[in-house]
Amino acid sequence: MKRILILGGGTAGTMMANKLRKALDRDDWDITIVDQHKTHYYQPGFLFIPFGIYNRDDVVKPKSDFFPAGVNVVYSEIDKIEAEENKVLLVDGKVLHYDYLIIATGTKTFPEETPGLKDKLWYREIFDFYTIEGSVALQKYFKSWEGGKLVMAITELPYKCPVAPIEFVFLADAFFTERGIRDKVDITYVTPMPGAFTKPIASKMLSELLKEKNINVVPDFYIERIDNEEKKVVSYDEQEIPFNVLTIVPVNMGDEMIERSGLGDDMNFVPTDKETLRSQAYENIFVLGDASNIPTSKAGSVAHFAAEILFENLMNIIEGRSMMAKFDGHANCYIETGHGKGALIDFNYDTEPLLGTFPLPGIGPFGLLKNTKINHYGKVLFRWIYWHILLKGKELPVEPLMTMAGKKKMN
């Protein structure tokens, strides 16, 4: 019997387990998924918790609800991968062997990497919203906060869901406006990027919207440390930004197990062929989702589109064919802009976000790089799609590769 081993039971790993189990004969293929945690979090929902739009129960479900029958599930921490011997060691001493390995261990936040970040103000006046604990703590804090300097800062690239910090300041603007204290809240968006976003056309659109909402943008700011005593963010070139409340995207890195296995780069992301999604070092190891170093967004949509490509390539190999499918870096992100509106961007490795309609050319119903109510509804609907369709490996009416149909080329 052949063995497929999936490391990580988050979005990417769960999708692959569902797709492969449906396609492969149970008498011939043993599929095992390993994860140390039993709870599945809808991570895009963390953004909404500080503003009371979602609560903890809206983003939490048991992982077992989404693993298919016929897949072995092992709840354990992973010690390391011994790739030369095609085996994975668990911390309890158990050894799992494989013929094919899929690494889907994601990325995690490491606030301790930034001096001062996890000091005395952590979860008191300094928060993240990339963890359930940080989001819930910030929700509690905002309930009684009466105004001051709110700073949203990004430590460094890459990080999960690149649009989330922008969404955060848009939602903060709407939240404090609705509470009647927006004039008492100074909102500043601090980023190491040269603008609001990595892609120029989208950055221009988002920058105009930030300006319209009176949100300050500080670009090219590389955080060196957080001064807890004087409440300020300090850059490597000694620029200083004072805050009363700091919301921050901590350093994102791959799982420590990747480092112990000798498979990662300096950020513990696995060097991966950006088209085939195969490890650059081992022919029987594949990498999906945030665990890879492919040059596109670390976002759920990328994991979804890449899973379609990886599934096709794995089936090609299993059935004795060459890997014909090639991932183009397709990413699709709804951006909450507050007050019941949203924007949408669709791009890949080579094409930045453009104006147009999605998913149907000329029809939509969603507008690319447009701030509309229907785009907001798309974001809201996605939570249902995530739980009921995406995780279970079902087909969505969106092609994994980006299309130029419905897009307007810009000079």
Summary of the structure (lengths in Angstrom):
residues: 411
radius of gyration: 21.4
end to end distance: 55.4
largest distance: 66.1
contacts: 1392
relative contact order: 0.14
helix: 30%
strand: 29%
